[in-house]
Amino acid sequence: MASQELFYSKADDAEMIQAFEKAKATFKYFWRELSWEFRRIVPALDLAVVKVALTQQMDEGEEPLVEHMWLNDIEFDGDTVTGVLINTPNELTNVENGDFLQIPLQQVSDWLFAAEGKTYGGFTVQLLRSQMSDADRAEHDEAWGLDFGDFNDISVVFKQKEHPENLVEHPMSINMKESLQEFLTNNPEEITHQDEFGYALLHRESIAGNRTSVEVLLDAGADRSMQTQSGKTALDFAKQMQWEHLLPVLEDKIQAN
């Protein structure tokens, strides 16, 4: 699955393709929330899944078969989504339920997380709900056991209407500033540590769009020129994820140094 093309099947209409594109464009909010979930002592999410386009070339010269299916146990490195397939394919024979998959970000076609029973994201799900009768929609929601709300009003972050600033930075990034400062003071080796793939804290906080955390790391001496094994810096990831609020921070630090 190394292709960088986002695959759509012939059956996907214009509205569904638009839903795919919205999901891909907002995936960064899904990952930001999930990255904080990993750090919570008390879990806040009821569900966190990603839908991806999986393909199989059946006959030479024919367009590949495409199925969009859900993964859970998600990880993300800024380029590739990994997870476990939780659907049984209808037509594909090259994957099966329970497989561990690595999928390029470009092949994400939806994402959904839920907290306190309320859903966020789920663009393709909401499109399908919009096409159902009231009775079918109620049955659908009961089967999921979740509150999908208004299919015309999809939220991507907690308290989006009450606190639109949450679209810029996750409140935990701000609230955990002093804790991160203390952690780095007590564990200074973490400022420069890079894992086997070359990722440092600065890379991961940049992928998640955590401006306050990035500022704390830079103030503590993190090297903004550190590269992963794939040759990417924190600034590269911030640009790739379109975290506009991080660009001046990382760029200013580069100029200042």
Disulfide bonds with the S-S distance in Angstrom:
none
